[in-house]
Amino acid sequence: MSGKIITLTRHIIEEQRRFPQATGQFTDLMNDIAFAAKLISYHTNKAGLMGILGETADINVQGEIVKKLDIFANETMVRALDHNGHLCVMASEESEDIIPIPEQYPLGKYVCLYDPLDGSSNIDANVSVGTIFSIYNRISDADTPGTLADCLQKGINQVCAGYVVYGSSTMLVFTTGNGVHGFTLDPSYGEFILSHPNIRTPQKGSIYSVNESHYDYWDENIRNYIHYIKQVDEKTGRPLNSRYIGSMVSDIHRNLLYGGIYLYPPSKLAPEGKLRLTYECNPIAFIVEQAGGKAIDGYERIMEIEPTSLHLRTPFIAGSEEDVILFEDFVKQNRHKVNI
């Protein structure tokens, strides 16, 4: 990096100079998302002191117990994004239906889908959590309220995807299809500063991230794959190191930087997969691919899947290209023989 300080806003403005038709709406929308992330970051760091740790009595649309910080993060995203005229509709993992823009506010040309607080089951243990977001152009008629169809677009239609990690530092990582860039929040003056330009994930990694307690629920080919990558073989760089946090954003972020594979395959417990296509898998897949990696459901490219509902679940395997291809070999062709 050069000695100049590049803020998130400055980076986006410089990128938009390549597009004479740019109106500045996208820059404003990203600033709104960044503002929401700063608020969530502040309250996440202060949660134990502010009385917003712990659970509520509510169950969300996913059938999961709602944490107090889930509610705060979701409301913060809505309040930050609904009034500035950049969106026509929103959708949240915490809401059963689409979130319309209130009638008193202007409508915009973008659609935003988000998981306000990924990994919230780890909140009370002070483990890193995150926010995931995905932006599309609307496909419904301009100057009319956004529709469900606007939210049910394939991942290949994303114009931007990103996540925010709330950990030892707060970091926003995003792509607009022109590489992946990471910005770290400097709390001294409240700005996201470019700290990780043009992130490229290694072609082959040394980490695998999976919940191995599900081992007996997996298909035989998946169990064979896990057994294979745990065997000792210096020529092929095995065994891989097991690293699993249980917060998707945190696991993906580490593997993106260091190289590796993240797996949430189908199982007898969740035959259709566990993670949500629209809120989690599509945005993460866009980022992973832009960093040189690969993201699949085991057979198909994640971003090519046609969403049929807001909360559609899918198996998800993503990471370094060679690692994901090796997984495909086991699932599709079962070419490798291992001793179990």
Secondary structure, DSSP 4 states (H G I P E B T S, - for coil): --SS--BHHHHHHHHHTT-TT--SHHHHHHHHHHHHHHHHHHHHHTHHHHT--SEEEEE-TTS-EEEHHHHHHHHHHHHHHSSSSSEEEEEETT-SS-EEPPTTS---SEEEEEEEEETGGGGGGT--EEEEEEEEE--SPTTS---HHHHS--GGGEEEEEEEEESSSEEEEEESSS-EEEEEEETTTTEEEEEE-S----SS-SEEE--GGGGGGS-HHHHHHHHHHTS-BGGGTBSPEE---S-HHHHHHHHHHH--EEEE---SS-TT-SEEIIIIIHHHHHHHHHTT-EEESSSSBGGG----STT-EE-EEEE-HHHHHHHHIIIII-------
